[in-house]
Amino acid sequence: MMQRSKQIVSRPFGREGDFDKLARFMRRVAIASDRPELNLHIGDLAWRCYRSDQFDASSVIHLWEDKETAELLGMGWYTLAHHGLDMVVDPDLQGTGLDKRVLRWGEMRFRNIPFDKRGYAQLKVQVHDWDKPKEELLTDAGFRPDMFHYVWYRFDLNADIQQPELPEGFEVRLLEPGEEKWRAKCHNKSFLTDDVTEESYAKLQETAVYQKQALDLVLVAPSGKLAGFALGWLDEERQIGIFEPLGVKPKYRRQGLGKGLVLAGLQQFKAAGMQVAQVYTESPNLPAQRLYRSVGFDVAGRQVDWTK
């Protein structure tokens, strides 16, 4: 029997159940990928969607789906802060023109931003260095690779894990109920931002993905104050754990606390049955890269900004 051709329609993100639908789609794409450990993790999705009260998913996420079955086939995610476009297409539909439709949506989204808000910024699309079809698509569309990239690290959890060593009085434990305010403040001080609030963190904790798949570790100073954090996410199907995000307050750095925190997280991942741990960081962030290498992570790949 001849397979029917799909009629693909697009719409903004925002219907009831869309987060779970997107999570299932991203997992399906990752499993079909040649590099399943280097695809967007469900933890990334949860953190991006729920970290801030100011986040309006319907204005930045666009979906492409089968008109008849409502099966999700493509996703575009525009990040206004740095004019970045994440684009994901069902592997079976690569090269059929759907990838071009997603890219055109991102370009239109960029062009529709008033110049006084956009200035001379460039549109950026992040591409893993193994994704040759996407590189060809962007080359044909006039994009070129930039120097900036994310470095992805991988840790084989079947290997030996160093024992965490922390200065006297410090400990790593799970976040406790009622600490949302201090957890949000710890994040903001570590990343010099103000986008995480007690309310937004509480909403994150209410989600099914957090309750079922989060490993929310905090680093506690002798004073009882939170000095750092490592929000781990478990993907039991792929047996991959990811840290997103991970940080230590500036005044507690250079004491080996970050290393102890990461090692404790790796032990927790292994105890939860994960086979691989992953983390990524920006190319200019050399201290983080030294930390991950000292723990035993290996470079798994790079995610390069292609700009236009």
ZIPEVEN-V354354 format. One record per residue. N is the residue number from 1. OMEGA is omega as a letter, one per 40 degrees, with the letter a starting at -180 (NA if undefined). NEAR is the number of other C-alpha atoms within 10 Angstrom. Layout:
BEGIN
N_OMEGA_NEAR / N_OMEGA_NEAR
END
This chain:
BEGIN
1_a_3 / 2_i_4 / 3_i_5 / 4_i_6 / 5_a_7 / 6_i_12 / 7_a_10 / 8_i_16 / 9_a_14 / 10_a_17 / 11_i_13 / 12_i_16 / 13_i_22 / 14_i_15 / 15_i_10 / 16_i_8 / 17_a_9 / 18_a_14 / 19_i_18 / 20_i_14 / 21_i_13 / 22_i_19 / 23_i_19 / 24_i_14 / 25_a_19 / 26_i_24 / 27_i_19 / 28_i_14 / 29_a_20 / 30_a_20 / 31_a_14 / 32_a_13 / 33_i_14 / 34_a_11 / 35_a_14 / 36_a_16 / 37_a_22 / 38_i_21 / 39_a_17 / 40_a_16 / 41_i_23 / 42_i_23 / 43_i_24 / 44_a_16 / 45_a_15 / 46_a_21 / 47_a_17 / 48_a_14 / 49_a_16 / 50_a_21 / 51_a_20 / 52_i_19 / 53_a_15 / 54_a_11 / 55_i_14 / 56_a_13 / 57_a_17 / 58_a_14 / 59_a_15 / 60_a_17 / 61_i_20 / 62_a_21 / 63_i_21 / 64_a_23 / 65_i_18 / 66_a_16 / 67_a_13 / 68_a_10 / 69_a_9 / 70_i_11 / 71_a_13 / 72_a_22 / 73_a_24 / 74_a_26 / 75_i_24 / 76_a_24 / 77_a_21 / 78_i_24 / 79_a_17 / 80_a_16 / 81_i_7 / 82_i_12 / 83_i_19 / 84_i_20 / 85_i_27 / 86_i_18 / 87_a_22 / 88_a_23 / 89_i_21 / 90_a_19 / 91_a_14 / 92_a_10 / 93_i_12 / 94_i_14 / 95_a_13 / 96_a_9 / 97_i_10 / 98_i_18 / 99_i_21 / 100_i_18 / 101_i_15 / 102_i_23 / 103_i_21 / 104_i_14 / 105_i_17 / 106_i_27 / 107_i_17 / 108_i_10 / 109_i_17 / 110_a_21 / 111_a_12 / 112_i_10 / 113_a_13 / 114_a_9 / 115_a_10 / 116_i_7 / 117_a_9 / 118_a_17 / 119_a_9 / 120_i_8 / 121_i_13 / 122_i_15 / 123_a_22 / 124_i_25 / 125_a_25 / 126_a_22 / 127_i_23 / 128_a_20 / 129_i_13 / 130_a_14 / 131_a_13 / 132_i_11 / 133_i_13 / 134_i_21 / 135_i_21 / 136_i_11 / 137_a_15 / 138_i_20 / 139_i_15 / 140_a_10 / 141_i_13 / 142_i_10 / 143_i_19 / 144_a_15 / 145_i_18 / 146_i_13 / 147_a_8 / 148_i_15 / 149_i_20 / 150_i_19 / 151_i_20 / 152_a_22 / 153_a_23 / 154_i_23 / 155_i_23 / 156_a_18 / 157_i_19 / 158_i_10 / 159_i_11 / 160_i_9 / 161_i_16 / 162_i_14 / 163_i_10 / 164_i_20 / 165_a_15 / 166_i_17 / 167_a_12 / 168_i_8 / 169_i_10 / 170_i_18 / 171_i_21 / 172_i_23 / 173_i_15 / 174_i_14 / 175_a_18 / 176_i_11 / 177_i_8 / 178_a_10 / 179_a_13 / 180_a_18 / 181_a_15 / 182_i_15 / 183_i_23 / 184_i_21 / 185_i_18 / 186_i_22 / 187_a_25 / 188_i_17 / 189_a_17 / 190_a_20 / 191_i_15 / 192_a_11 / 193_i_10 / 194_a_12 / 195_i_16 / 196_a_20 / 197_i_20 / 198_a_18 / 199_a_15 / 200_i_20 / 201_i_20 / 202_i_18 / 203_i_15 / 204_a_18 / 205_a_17 / 206_a_12 / 207_i_13 / 208_a_12 / 209_i_19 / 210_a_20 / 211_a_11 / 212_a_11 / 213_a_17 / 214_i_20 / 215_a_23 / 216_a_19 / 217_i_22 / 218_i_26 / 219_a_25 / 220_i_19 / 221_i_18 / 222_i_12 / 223_a_9 / 224_i_11 / 225_i_14 / 226_a_23 / 227_a_29 / 228_a_26 / 229_i_30 / 230_i_25 / 231_a_20 / 232_i_26 / 233_a_27 / 234_i_25 / 235_a_18 / 236_a_13 / 237_i_9 / 238_a_16 / 239_a_16 / 240_i_24 / 241_i_33 / 242_i_30 / 243_i_25 / 244_e_21 / 245_i_18 / 246_a_23 / 247_i_26 / 248_i_23 / 249_a_19 / 250_a_13 / 251_i_10 / 252_a_14 / 253_i_14 / 254_i_11 / 255_a_11 / 256_a_14 / 257_i_24 / 258_i_26 / 259_i_20 / 260_i_22 / 261_a_25 / 262_a_23 / 263_i_20 / 264_i_22 / 265_i_27 / 266_i_27 / 267_i_17 / 268_i_16 / 269_a_24 / 270_i_20 / 271_i_11 / 272_i_14 / 273_i_15 / 274_i_23 / 275_a_18 / 276_i_20 / 277_i_24 / 278_i_24 / 279_i_21 / 280_a_24 / 281_a_21 / 282_a_15 / 283_i_17 / 284_a_12 / 285_a_11 / 286_i_10 / 287_i_10 / 288_i_18 / 289_i_19 / 290_i_11 / 291_a_15 / 292_i_23 / 293_a_14 / 294_i_11 / 295_a_17 / 296_i_17 / 297_i_19 / 298_i_15 / 299_a_17 / 300_a_16 / 301_i_17 / 302_i_22 / 303_a_22 / 304_i_21 / 305_i_22 / 306_a_24 / 307_i_19 / 308_NA_17
END
